[in-house]
Amino acid sequence: MNLTDVDLTLAAKLFAALFAIMNPLTIIPVFLSLTADRSAAERRSTMLVLNATVALGCLICAIGGRWVLSVFGIDVTHFQLAGGLIVLLLALSMLSGEDHSAHSGTTEEKKTYETASSMGVYPLGIPLSIGPGTMATIIVFSQTSGHPGGAAGFYLALVGYMIFFSACMAAAPFVASFLSATALSISKRLMGIVLAAIAMEMITTALRHLFPAWVG
């Protein structure tokens, strides 16, 4: 298979969706805040654990997603519709400038963040980076990329984003020096628009499969 056989459109959509949900620009300030009183070695260790958690979580969702759905007897189309609704709710929260509790955690959960034994796993890995929206997106895209070019595009985007995410976290102090409240606010809303469009595509695709008569 050569590059022309890879579904680059699917790859671009998945990369954009992951960037919108797992936006490192919003995770870096939290990472730096939670590790502010740690030594450079401890901060580096937390970053490595975070990157490993994200990589492992993404791969489990990608490879084991179909098995999980089959165990619970869930049809891919129904999961795609549910996943689209979850992603849409996240997108609407981003457009209003808010953090959805599904990814940022509830008020009670936030109180436990600084006392977590391994912040790279919890809360930075789960749920801040890999929450319900991330899991649903990866599983949906993995199940709708059955053709060879689609599978290649899916894993190209997934691995590419994991590398990109890891690089951003490794350079967190440098990246943070360019961040401002205004930049974060604009970024969140722009990503919210992109994520809302992807969510609507997921929903309408599922509805076309569930109600084929609607499209003739």
Buried (B, 14 or more C-beta within 10 A) or exposed (E): EEEEEBBBEBBEBBBBBBBBBBBBBBBBBBBBEBBEEEEEEEBEBBBBBBBBBBBBBBBBBBEEBEEBBEEEEEEBBEBBBBBBBBBBBBBBBBBEEEBBBBBBBEEEEEEEBEEEEEBBBBBBBBBBBBBBBBBBBBBBBBBBBEEEBBBBBBBBBBBBBBEBBBEBBBEBEEBEEEBEEEEBEEBBEEBBEBBBBBBBBBBBBBBEBEEEEEEE
